[in-house]
Amino acid sequence: MAMQTTMIGIIRIMGKFKHVIALLLISAMLPGCYNKSTSDSGAIDFCHDGLMKEILEMVRLKYVEKPDEQKMREGAINGMLMALDPYSTYMNQETYELYMESTNGEFGGIGVEVLFMENALRVISPIDDTPAAKAGLLYGDLIIKVDDEAVGSLSQIKLFKKLHGTPGSAIKLTIQRGNQDSFELTLTRAIITINPIKYKREGDIGYLRISYFNEKTTQMLQKAIQSIQKEGALSGAIIDLRNNPGGTLDQAVSVTSLFVNKGKIVEVKSRDTTKSMVYEAEGVEMLKDVPLIVLTNNGSASASEIMAGALKDYKRAIILGKTTMGKGSVQGLFSLEGRGAIKLTISHFYTPLGHEIHGKGIAPDIVVDSGPIISNIGYVKDEKQLISDDDHQLNRAFDMLKGMALLKSR
């Protein structure tokens, strides 16, 4: 069950139409609008709503140009879904096929998770070792133009194709960062292969960077821990979840199980309470009794929030950094039989102690600002050096673990 904010490069389209207009147009444009009764007295009969039909007819007669009704139709469907939440969206058939290709193996792109907000692409997370990360894109950046074209003027499929262009080709992004003047970045598209684990040892402290939760994460993390432990016992370990946008639910559970040997990891609650599910630890704990510090920031989302929340509830780790994104929801992908697909939010995550993640995030035990951001978060270009002087959070974590080890030795 996918639960990431977006797969890399997928655009969450708000649409060129306001939500109200989109909703007004939907009944006449939705495929397969059948005359079905409903027991919900408050439900709108989209198939027979006179207001929507009247507005559609007025658009056909009065709009300054002949309207592109296919474009209106897709915008209306997206508007209806986006009125629910930012993570529910529609993909036409062409976009859906490209999306499915991008989720299988390697693909060409820039390696960034984005969300479409107010005619811009909001950066959720640049993926480690990709053109987006190397160019210095940061969480919260707004991409307002792509190749000098305003994002709001581009269709869903054009945006998708631009981000997933031919490897080796260039793409120019215009970035708005906070209150700064906008600036341009030119990136070279590359084959995107996600390597979710990086690790290193400094003295008797281990550093484990988890950048994504994909099908390789648990196995690679186990090997990383074993490799670090070959050099001797650890006095502490740091788990870096900063800018980790999520991944799959099963990997969130299995990775967390490496640090919690029993008990609930996460509860997934749906509208139908009979379909809610509890996921338990799988009993494969590693680094038992080794003090842990987990690093989080605003770019830590979804699966990384499940892990941080469980380790915090069980008092297994100190959470250090900034509050996580608060993207605690699961999207189901539903094919529409040759007419594309929709992603629809179907459930929310809750920590072992019952705290809702969605819209709230996981608050750190110790708040530490990031300081100057380096693009290669958690590690630097010099392989012999682990700690960057600019990485305040990572430096604080190392200092804390060194202090804890010193106290224990006395």
C-alpha positions as CSV (number, residue, x, y, z in Angstrom):
1,M,0.0,0.0,0.0
2,A,1.7,3.2,-1.1
3,M,1.7,6.1,1.3
4,Q,4.3,8.5,0.1
5,T,3.6,12.2,-0.4
6,T,4.1,11.6,-4.1
7,M,6.2,9.2,-6.0
8,I,9.2,11.1,-7.4
9,G,8.1,13.7,-9.8
10,I,4.3,13.1,-9.6
11,I,2.5,16.4,-9.6
12,R,-0.4,17.0,-7.3
13,I,-2.6,19.2,-9.5
14,M,-4.8,21.8,-8.0
15,G,-6.1,22.5,-11.5
16,K,-6.5,25.8,-13.5
17,F,-10.0,26.0,-12.1
18,K,-11.1,27.0,-8.6
19,H,-12.6,24.2,-6.5
20,V,-16.1,25.7,-6.7
21,I,-16.1,25.7,-10.5
22,A,-14.6,22.3,-10.6
23,L,-17.3,20.9,-8.4
24,L,-20.0,22.7,-10.4
25,L,-18.7,21.1,-13.6
26,I,-18.2,17.6,-12.3
27,S,-21.6,16.0,-12.9
28,A,-21.8,16.5,-16.6
29,M,-18.2,15.4,-17.1
30,L,-17.5,12.4,-14.9
31,P,-17.3,9.2,-16.8
32,G,-20.1,6.8,-16.0
33,C,-22.6,9.1,-14.2
34,Y,-25.3,6.6,-13.3
35,N,-28.7,7.3,-11.7
36,K,-28.1,5.6,-8.3
37,S,-30.0,6.2,-5.2
38,T,-28.3,6.9,-1.9
39,S,-29.4,6.5,1.7
40,D,-27.4,9.6,2.7
41,S,-30.0,12.4,2.7
42,G,-27.2,15.0,2.6
43,A,-25.5,13.6,-0.5
44,I,-25.5,15.6,-3.6
45,D,-26.9,14.0,-6.8
46,F,-24.0,15.0,-9.1
47,C,-25.7,13.4,-12.1
48,H,-28.8,15.6,-11.8
49,D,-27.7,18.8,-10.3
50,G,-29.4,21.6,-12.2
51,L,-27.0,24.3,-11.1
52,M,-24.0,22.5,-12.4
53,K,-25.7,21.8,-15.7
54,E,-26.7,25.4,-16.0
55,I,-23.2,26.7,-15.4
56,L,-21.7,24.2,-17.9
57,E,-24.1,25.4,-20.5
58,M,-23.3,29.0,-19.8
59,V,-19.6,28.3,-20.2
60,R,-20.3,26.7,-23.5
61,L,-22.3,29.7,-24.7
62,K,-20.6,32.7,-23.1
63,Y,-16.9,31.9,-22.6
64,V,-14.6,34.1,-24.7
65,E,-13.3,31.1,-26.6
66,K,-14.6,27.7,-27.4
67,P,-13.7,25.8,-24.2
68,D,-11.5,22.7,-24.2
69,E,-14.0,20.4,-22.5
70,Q,-11.6,17.6,-22.1
71,K,-9.3,19.9,-20.1
72,M,-12.3,21.2,-18.2
73,R,-13.4,17.6,-17.4
74,E,-10.0,16.6,-16.0
75,G,-9.8,19.9,-14.0
76,A,-13.3,19.3,-12.6
77,I,-12.4,15.7,-11.5
78,N,-9.2,17.0,-9.9
79,G,-11.0,19.8,-8.2
80,M,-13.5,17.4,-6.7
81,L,-10.8,15.2,-5.3
82,M,-8.6,18.1,-4.1
83,A,-11.6,19.5,-2.2
84,L,-11.1,16.5,0.0
85,D,-7.4,16.9,0.7
86,P,-4.2,17.7,-1.1
87,Y,-3.2,14.1,-1.5
88,S,-6.2,12.8,-3.4
89,T,-5.8,13.3,-7.1
90,Y,-6.7,12.1,-10.6
91,M,-4.3,11.0,-13.3
92,N,-5.4,10.7,-16.9
93,Q,-4.4,7.5,-18.7
94,E,-1.2,8.9,-20.2
95,T,-0.1,10.2,-16.8
96,Y,-1.1,7.0,-15.1
97,E,1.1,4.9,-17.4
98,L,4.1,7.2,-16.9
99,Y,3.5,7.1,-13.2
100,M,3.5,3.3,-13.2
101,E,6.7,3.3,-15.2
102,S,8.3,5.6,-12.7
103,T,7.5,3.3,-9.8
104,N,9.3,0.3,-11.3
105,G,13.1,0.4,-11.3
106,E,15.2,3.2,-12.7
107,F,13.8,6.2,-14.5
108,G,15.0,9.6,-15.8
109,G,14.3,12.6,-13.8
110,I,15.6,15.1,-11.2
111,G,14.7,13.2,-8.0
112,V,12.4,15.4,-6.0
113,E,9.1,14.9,-4.2
114,V,6.7,17.7,-4.9
115,L,3.2,18.9,-4.1
116,F,1.2,21.3,-6.4
117,M,0.2,24.3,-4.3
118,E,-1.1,27.6,-5.6
119,N,0.3,27.5,-9.1
120,A,3.7,26.3,-7.9
121,L,5.4,23.0,-7.1
122,R,6.2,22.8,-3.4
123,V,9.3,20.8,-2.7
124,I,8.6,18.1,-0.1
125,S,12.0,16.4,-0.3
126,P,15.0,16.2,-2.7
127,I,16.1,12.6,-2.8
128,D,19.7,11.9,-1.7
129,D,22.3,11.8,-4.5
130,T,20.0,13.0,-7.2
131,P,20.2,16.2,-9.3
132,A,17.7,17.9,-7.1
133,A,19.7,17.3,-3.9
134,K,23.0,18.2,-5.6
135,A,21.6,21.5,-6.9
136,G,20.6,22.4,-3.3
137,L,16.8,22.2,-3.5
138,L,15.3,22.4,0.0
139,Y,12.1,21.5,1.7
140,G,9.5,24.3,1.3
141,D,11.1,25.7,-1.9
142,L,8.5,26.7,-4.5
143,I,9.2,25.9,-8.1
144,I,7.3,28.6,-9.9
145,K,8.6,28.1,-13.5
146,V,9.9,25.1,-15.5
147,D,12.0,26.0,-18.5
148,D,10.6,29.6,-18.2
149,E,7.0,28.4,-18.4
150,A,4.8,29.3,-15.4
151,V,3.8,26.1,-13.5
152,G,0.2,27.3,-13.4
153,S,0.1,27.4,-17.2
154,L,1.2,23.8,-17.7
155,S,-1.0,20.8,-17.9
156,Q,-0.5,17.8,-15.6
157,I,1.0,15.7,-18.3
158,K,3.4,18.4,-19.5
159,L,4.7,18.9,-15.9
160,F,5.2,15.2,-15.5
161,K,7.1,14.8,-18.8
162,K,9.3,17.8,-18.0
163,L,10.4,16.3,-14.7
164,H,10.8,12.9,-16.2
165,G,12.8,13.9,-19.3
166,T,15.6,12.1,-21.1
167,P,18.7,11.5,-18.9
168,G,21.5,13.9,-19.7
169,S,19.1,16.7,-20.8
170,A,18.9,20.0,-19.0
171,I,15.9,21.5,-17.1
172,K,15.7,25.0,-15.8
173,L,13.8,25.7,-12.6
174,T,12.8,29.1,-11.2
175,I,12.7,28.9,-7.4
176,Q,11.0,31.0,-4.8
177,R,12.6,30.4,-1.3
178,G,10.9,32.2,1.5
179,N,11.0,35.9,1.2
180,Q,14.1,35.9,-1.0
181,D,14.1,37.0,-4.6
182,S,13.4,34.2,-7.0
183,F,16.4,32.5,-8.6
184,E,17.1,30.0,-11.3
185,L,18.7,26.5,-11.1
186,T,19.7,24.4,-14.1
187,L,19.7,20.7,-13.4
188,T,20.7,17.8,-15.6
189,R,18.2,14.9,-15.6
190,A,19.7,11.6,-14.6
191,I,18.7,8.0,-14.1
192,I,17.2,8.0,-10.7
193,T,18.1,5.0,-8.6
194,I,17.2,5.3,-4.9
195,N,19.8,4.0,-2.5
196,P,17.9,4.3,0.8
197,I,20.8,3.6,3.3
198,K,24.1,5.3,4.1
199,Y,26.1,4.6,7.1
200,K,29.4,5.3,8.8
201,R,31.1,4.9,12.2
202,E,32.9,7.5,14.1
203,G,34.7,6.1,17.2
204,D,32.1,4.0,18.9
205,I,29.1,5.9,17.5
206,G,27.2,4.7,14.5
207,Y,25.5,6.9,12.0
208,L,22.6,5.5,9.9
209,R,21.0,7.6,7.2
210,I,17.6,6.4,6.0
211,S,16.5,8.5,3.0
212,Y,13.6,6.4,1.8
213,F,11.5,3.4,2.7
214,N,11.5,1.2,-0.4
215,E,11.7,-2.6,-0.9
216,K,15.5,-2.6,-0.1
217,T,15.5,-0.5,3.0
218,T,15.2,-3.1,5.8
219,Q,17.7,-5.5,4.2
220,M,20.2,-2.8,3.5
221,L,19.8,-1.3,7.0
222,Q,20.4,-4.7,8.6
223,K,23.6,-5.1,6.6
224,A,24.7,-1.6,7.6
225,I,24.2,-2.3,11.3
226,Q,26.1,-5.5,11.0
227,S,29.0,-3.8,9.2
228,I,29.2,-1.1,11.8
229,Q,29.2,-3.6,14.7
230,K,32.1,-5.6,13.2
231,E,34.4,-2.9,14.4
232,G,33.3,-3.3,18.0
233,A,30.4,-2.5,20.4
234,L,28.6,0.8,20.0
235,S,28.1,3.4,22.7
236,G,25.3,5.0,20.7
237,A,23.7,5.4,17.3
238,I,22.1,8.1,15.3
239,I,19.2,7.4,12.9
240,D,18.8,10.3,10.4
241,L,15.3,10.6,9.0
242,R,15.6,14.2,7.9
243,N,14.0,14.9,4.5
244,N,12.8,11.3,4.3
245,P,9.5,11.6,2.4
246,G,8.2,8.1,3.3
247,G,7.7,5.0,1.3
248,T,5.8,1.8,1.9
249,L,3.9,0.8,5.0
250,D,5.5,-2.7,5.3
251,Q,9.0,-1.2,5.2
252,A,8.1,1.3,7.9
253,V,7.0,-1.6,10.1
254,S,9.9,-3.9,9.4
255,V,12.5,-1.1,9.8
256,T,11.0,0.0,13.1
257,S,11.0,-3.6,14.2
258,L,14.8,-3.5,14.1
259,F,14.7,-1.3,17.1
260,V,11.5,-2.4,18.9
261,N,11.1,-6.2,19.5
262,K,7.4,-6.3,20.4
263,G,4.2,-4.3,20.5
264,K,2.2,-2.1,18.2
265,I,4.2,-0.1,15.6
266,V,1.3,1.8,14.0
267,E,-2.5,1.6,13.8
268,V,-4.1,2.4,10.4
269,K,-7.7,3.7,10.9
270,S,-10.2,3.9,8.1
271,R,-13.7,5.4,7.8
272,D,-15.0,1.8,8.2
273,T,-13.7,0.9,11.6
274,T,-13.9,-2.8,10.7
275,K,-11.1,-2.2,8.2
276,S,-8.7,-0.6,10.7
277,M,-5.5,-2.5,11.1
278,V,-2.8,-2.8,13.8
279,Y,0.8,-3.5,12.7
280,E,3.0,-5.2,15.3
281,A,6.7,-5.4,15.7
282,E,8.3,-8.4,13.9
283,G,10.7,-9.3,16.7
284,V,14.0,-8.8,14.9
285,E,15.5,-6.2,17.2
286,M,19.1,-5.0,16.7
287,L,21.2,-2.6,18.6
288,K,19.5,-3.7,21.8
289,D,20.4,-1.4,24.8
290,V,22.3,0.9,22.5
291,P,21.1,4.6,23.1
292,L,19.5,6.0,20.0
293,I,18.9,9.5,18.7
294,V,16.6,10.1,15.8
295,L,17.0,13.2,13.7
296,T,13.8,14.7,12.1
297,N,12.8,17.9,10.3
298,N,9.9,19.3,8.4
299,G,10.7,17.1,5.5
300,S,10.3,13.9,7.4
301,A,7.0,12.5,6.3
302,S,4.7,9.4,6.3
303,A,6.7,6.3,6.9
304,S,9.5,8.2,8.6
305,E,6.9,9.7,11.0
306,I,5.6,6.2,11.8
307,M,9.1,5.2,12.8
308,A,9.8,8.3,14.8
309,G,6.4,8.1,16.5
310,A,6.9,4.5,17.6
311,L,10.4,5.0,18.9
312,K,9.3,8.0,20.8
313,D,6.2,6.3,22.3
314,Y,8.3,3.4,23.5
315,K,11.0,5.7,24.8
316,R,13.4,3.8,22.7
317,A,15.0,6.9,21.2
318,I,15.4,10.6,21.7
319,I,13.8,12.6,18.9
320,L,16.0,15.6,18.0
321,G,15.5,18.3,15.4
322,K,12.2,19.8,14.2
323,T,8.5,18.6,14.1
324,T,7.8,16.3,11.2
325,M,5.6,17.2,8.3
326,G,2.3,15.6,9.6
327,K,1.6,13.6,6.5
328,G,0.0,10.6,8.3
329,S,-2.3,9.3,5.7
330,V,-2.5,6.4,3.3
331,Q,-3.5,6.8,-0.4
332,G,-5.0,3.9,-2.3
333,L,-4.5,3.8,-6.1
334,F,-7.6,2.9,-8.0
335,S,-7.5,2.2,-11.8
336,L,-10.4,3.5,-13.9
337,E,-10.1,0.8,-16.6
338,G,-8.4,2.7,-19.4
339,R,-9.4,6.2,-18.2
340,G,-6.6,6.8,-15.8
341,A,-6.6,6.3,-12.1
342,I,-7.3,8.2,-8.9
343,K,-5.3,8.3,-5.7
344,L,-7.7,8.6,-2.7
345,T,-6.9,9.0,0.9
346,I,-8.3,5.9,2.6
347,S,-6.9,5.9,6.2
348,H,-4.8,7.8,8.8
349,F,-1.9,6.7,10.9
350,Y,-1.8,6.6,14.7
351,T,1.2,6.0,17.0
352,P,1.3,3.1,19.5
353,L,-0.1,5.4,22.2
354,G,-2.9,6.6,19.9
355,H,-1.6,9.9,18.8
356,E,-2.8,11.0,15.4
357,I,0.1,11.8,13.0
358,H,-1.9,13.5,10.2
359,G,-1.8,17.3,10.4
360,K,0.2,17.2,13.6
361,G,3.5,15.4,13.0
362,I,5.9,14.1,15.6
363,A,7.3,16.7,17.9
364,P,10.9,16.3,18.9
365,D,12.0,15.7,22.5
366,I,14.7,18.3,21.9
367,V,14.2,21.1,19.4
368,V,17.3,22.0,17.4
369,D,17.3,24.3,14.4
370,S,19.1,23.0,11.4
371,G,21.4,26.0,11.0
372,P,22.8,26.6,7.5
373,I,21.4,23.8,5.3
374,I,23.8,21.7,3.3
375,S,22.5,19.9,0.2
376,N,24.0,16.5,1.1
377,I,22.3,16.3,4.5
378,G,23.8,14.0,7.1
379,Y,27.2,13.6,5.3
380,V,29.7,15.6,3.4
381,K,31.6,15.1,0.2
382,D,34.8,14.2,2.0
383,E,34.3,10.6,2.8
384,K,36.8,10.8,5.7
385,Q,34.7,13.4,7.4
386,L,31.3,12.6,8.8
387,I,30.2,15.7,10.7
388,S,29.8,19.0,8.9
389,D,30.5,22.1,10.9
390,D,27.2,23.5,9.5
391,D,25.0,20.6,10.6
392,H,23.9,21.7,14.0
393,Q,21.4,18.9,14.5
394,L,23.9,16.1,13.7
395,N,26.6,17.8,15.8
396,R,24.3,18.1,18.8
397,A,23.4,14.4,18.5
398,F,27.0,13.3,18.5
399,D,27.8,15.5,21.5
400,M,24.8,14.1,23.4
401,L,25.8,10.5,22.8
402,K,29.5,11.2,23.7
403,G,28.3,12.8,26.9
404,M,26.0,9.8,27.7
405,A,28.9,7.4,27.1
406,L,31.2,9.4,29.3
407,L,28.7,9.4,32.2
408,K,28.2,5.7,31.9
409,S,31.9,5.0,32.0
410,R,32.3,6.9,35.3
